[in-house]
Amino acid sequence: MLSGFSTVGTGRFQQSIDEAKIAIALDPDQTPEYGGLAFDYVFLNRLEEAENVFQRAAGRKLEILDLILAEYYVAFLRGDKAGMDRAAARTMGKAGTEDLMLHSQALALARSDQLEPARAMSQRAVDLAMQAGKRERAAQFKTAVAMWEALYGNASAARRSAKAALELSRGRDVQFGAAFALLRAGESSQARALAGDLAKRFPEDTSVNLNYLPALRGQAPSGSASEFGVPGISFNFFFGALLPAYVLGETYLAAQKGTEAAAEFQKLVDHRGVVLADPVGAMARLQLARALALSGEKGKAKAAYEDVLKIWKDADPDFAMVKQAWAEYAKLSASSNRPGN
């Protein structure tokens, strides 16, 4: 995308839109900027405008991978399963394309807490990438698994996937994702070493300084538009955005600061076009429910629990996170129904 990571990486989505429009005006039949423009609108939750880009590109018979992926995510954000399936079908058998779509489908399944099919879908993506000799891409797919396993509290699975990813690559984004998973899986010394290496190797890197190190070190987000930017890992593989806000929310929650925690988790809920199908979006809703309950906002907390339980409606009921969410919701509902509440 010629509009560049420099703008979307720092949250300047409107500037990226303006630059993409100029590029398309200069070369309306061959430019890859249609995909970039569509994603810019997705990042801003402006889905109808993204769909207009799809129609314009289709009118010129342009078939661009980024456009297909953008169509998949617009359908995802609309809750349109048939639309997601149609977009996915267009990538079947296409080298360099099918694996990214399988990865996207795996993220959506993991977000719904359908972990067994998500793992299988991701492995298919890894296999295709390895067959094509794309070790870095395969490592990114394994990193996504490590991160969602860690978010869901599956420590041993997170460690396995993180270490498998690092065996394939020590690239910047892989190293961050593996460090994040390992940190949450109890491997704090290795995670700190990986974080230190990132800081040493990439002292002026936008993603490292605005997203990766704050997420690994529990530092507060920047508090500017760049806080909502799309880091490299998400720019290329659609997961790992807004993690500093999520981690800070957890810190506030642990300190019994419900109002402050809710404000951080709400950022992920509000910026769903940036979070996309990353399972952290579901976890942010669960944590938001907990923060609201802690703040005494029982009505809003119940609604937040219902929101995440709707996302997890097709999950295996034996998964620990789902059972825990249902138990917390039932307890909150019981307390709300008592006289005087």
Buried (B, 14 or more C-beta within 10 A) or exposed (E): BEBEBEBBBBBBBEBBBBBBBEBBEEEBEEBBBBBBBBBBBBBBBBBEBBBBBBEBBEEEEBEBBBBBBBBBBBBBBEEBEEBBEBBBEBBEEBEEBBBBBBBBBBBBBBBBBBBEBBBEBBBBBBBBBBEEEBBBBBBBBBBBBBBBBBBBBBBEBBBBBBBBBBEBBBBBBBBBBBBBBBBBBBBEEBBBEBBEEBBEEBEEBBBBBBBBBBBBEEEEBBEEEBBBBBBBBBBBBBBBBBBBBBBBBBBBBEEEBBEBBBBBBBBBBBBBBBBBBBBBBBBBBBBBBBBBBBBEBBEBBBBBBBBBBEBBEEBEEEBEBBEEBBEBBEEBBEEEEEEEE
